[in-house]
Amino acid sequence: MSNFAFNNPAFKQQDPRAVATYPGGPQAGAQSGQYAPPPPAGQFAGAQQAAVNAHLEGMYTAPSAGSLETNRMTVEDTVWKTAGLFGILLVFAVIGWFFTLGGVSAVGARSVSMLPWVVGALGGFVLAMIVSFTSRKKVRPALIFAYAAFEGLFIGGISAFFEVLWPGIVMQATLATAAVVAVTLALFASGKVRASAKMTKIVMIAMLGYLVFSLLNVGLMLFNVLPQNQMFGLYSAKVAGIPLGLIIGVLVVFLAAYSLVMDFDQIQQGVRNGAPRVYGWLGGFGIMVTVVWLYVEILRMIAIARSN
């Protein structure tokens, strides 16, 4: 699994009902009244047989039932749900941005409010855990909406903070993130990139190692073990003249991109398994978690490069 958001049976096990009720399937048509198997030949004659044939032809040429009719998860419906979540994120990112910069003066970054950054990060983390652990029983879109709002505050706050220190960095990070997501999606859609069991294990081990490194770095910074002038802690250390943050950053961008591939794969699996339509919100939530992580890592990479 690439993302704890997809740790749900709906993305792993096939729903037995999906076999009989897939759009256009025999049971789906029978339940909706659109399809009834023709009786044995010879019982209809002339106009009656023609009417049956016309009815069947009309049924097979009619458009397939969508997510509303089947109440099943579809790729298109998940895309719209994901776009809606990112819309919420952007609205609250604007709020976080202006709230953060409300105290900017000639002193610069020292007067920037970090409240949106801190509130968004803590609120987003708590809600992400709640959504991930409770969605195995029931998906609650309201909690996912709230998560998107808190992540928006976090993204808006941290972006404004970095923008004050390095003007133009937010546009650079946004374009780079959009490029990585677009290329990853294009490669996945073309079938050139797919998640494999072996590669997934390697990526998960690497992600676990990176998590341990990040927690260690935060701990050292909180207890003032590292020099005060190192804003990024261990990331500021240099290896052969290159900041460690840039070396790790390249690896992390690859991990995030592959995580997106696994997210897309899990969504397709959910569609094939006939997962309920509400699980599209969970798919959008999982993608948002990965994209936010990717953006923050790229933002930090560019900041480290420009600070050196």
Order of alpha helices (4+ residues) and beta strands (2+ residues): alpha-alpha-alpha-alpha-alpha-alpha-alpha-alpha-alpha-beta-beta-alpha-alpha
